[in-house]
Amino acid sequence: MADRRHELPEQAFLLVGLGVTNAAVARALVARGRQVVLVDDAAPDSAHRLADELGVRLHAAPDRAELGALLGSVDAVVPAPGLPGSHPVFALAVEAEVPVLSEFDLAAAWDDRPLVAVTGTNGKTTVTMLVQAMLDASGVGCAAVGNLEVPLVAAIDDPGPACFAVEASSFRLGHSRWFRPAVAVWLNFAPDHLDVHRDLEEYRAAKARIFTDQTVGDVAIVNADDPVVLAGAPSGDGMPQVVSFGVSGAEPAAFSERDGVLVAPDGLAMLDVAELPRSLPHDRANALAAAAAALAAGATLEGVRSALRDTVALPHRVELVGERDGVRWIDDSKATAPHATLAALRGFDSVVLVAGGRNKGLDLTALAEAGPRVRAVVGIGEAAGEVVAAFPGCPSATADSMSDAVLAARSLAESGDVVLLSPGCASFDWYSSYAERGDDFAARVRALVLEVAS
């Protein structure tokens, strides 16, 4: 196996933002004898506890001058994933010629086990978990890490896994100076996170970063149905092998769907689509992408088949809450951008859409691409008006609470409809997370529609 480590000469690190990832980064650095300087603009109790645990000072909401002085005492900056590009630390780091790193850079310096990295606007978590399940079912110990509960920089302390399936967000990729996965997957691309990235091109470049350090012997997996992804595929001498997947048939793909069967290269049948626990268009695309990645990483065909049959959808991703009077109620709260909402809508013919929340700087009129399959709409949260405006002439309502939204959807729904919570926006106007939003929706549906105590 090729050594995938690289040198990390820096000794002192400025960590800006102290959520789950940078807390893990701080502990990992201190455990390896590095110096850390902690900065958090909000300075919650958890940040103070971390500083006390490590015996270092926390700088709470430093002004520009103080931040500049701190940069003069360190060798590198590690920003928290999701720290907006407008934060002054980035411009100050450029002025001070201090490199900006991500947790991926640190992990690459300390561990050389192979990585299967997955990025994309939608489907990252699902495909990452599928890859792990496929490899585990094949007898290849694999841990799912990254933009999940366990950051990669913490996961490498466990000597058990033979490899890691890494959910690679644009936030981490965009700040990585060196990241070479043995298998890299780019699922799709659509506008998102423009509240963090300076513009759409910066977001695209961050996603494309997943292939940059790959070389001969590595594998790059691309979506043949997505022109942006396809254009970003590596090419030329010294590049990784490129493997494609796709369900539309518009472009040839090595992993594809034929006559209701998911097939691998050379027409090798993997699984009947009917055997999948759920088979919406994006489910089939995710299955093909995961199969391509897992097989490239050493999975067996039977391990792939077993995982595809047995792995159920993750919560809040087109999850059925219940059905009454011919109306199905579905929680897709994880859809925090219009592209994700459109992917869910393609699976249904007649929808009462519940959407809105905090817009991440995206064009919500893109939701109108769903066309007549959206029969009625209920706008929620800060972007309620934008959502309703995207569907002129469509029966609509706006709601000031999730209870009101469920009641409005019930009044608009007819037998044969799907009421779909697929917000296309972040949850942070009403909730602390998309999971809390989805749980509230499900509880209100059970209490107000299904008449089941929640």
Secondary structure as UniProt FT lines:
FT   STRAND          12..16
FT   HELIX           20..31
FT   TURN            32..33
FT   STRAND          35..40
FT   HELIX           45..54
FT   STRAND          58..60
FT   HELIX           64..71
FT   TURN            72..73
FT   STRAND          76..79
FT   TURN            81..82
FT   TURN            85..86
FT   HELIX           88..96
FT   HELIX           103..110
FT   STRAND          115..119
FT   HELIX           124..137
FT   TURN            138..139
FT   STRAND          142..146
FT   HELIX           152..155
FT   TURN            156..157
FT   STRAND          163..167
FT   HELIX           170..174
FT   STRAND          183..186
FT   TURN            194..196
FT   HELIX           200..208
FT   HELIX           209..211
FT   TURN            212..213
FT   TURN            216..217
FT   STRAND          219..223
FT   TURN            224..225
FT   HELIX           227..231
FT   TURN            237..238
FT   STRAND          241..245
FT   STRAND          255..258
FT   TURN            259..260
FT   STRAND          261..264
FT   HELIX           265..267
FT   STRAND          268..272
FT   HELIX           273..275
FT   HELIX           281..296
FT   TURN            297..298
FT   HELIX           301..310
FT   TURN            315..316
FT   STRAND          319..324
FT   TURN            325..326
FT   STRAND          327..331
FT   TURN            333..334
FT   HELIX           338..345
FT   TURN            346..347
FT   STRAND          351..356
FT   HELIX           364..373
FT   STRAND          374..380
FT   TURN            382..383
FT   HELIX           384..389
FT   TURN            392..393
FT   STRAND          396..399
FT   HELIX           402..412
FT   TURN            415..416
FT   STRAND          418..421
FT   TURN            428..430
FT   HELIX           434..448
//
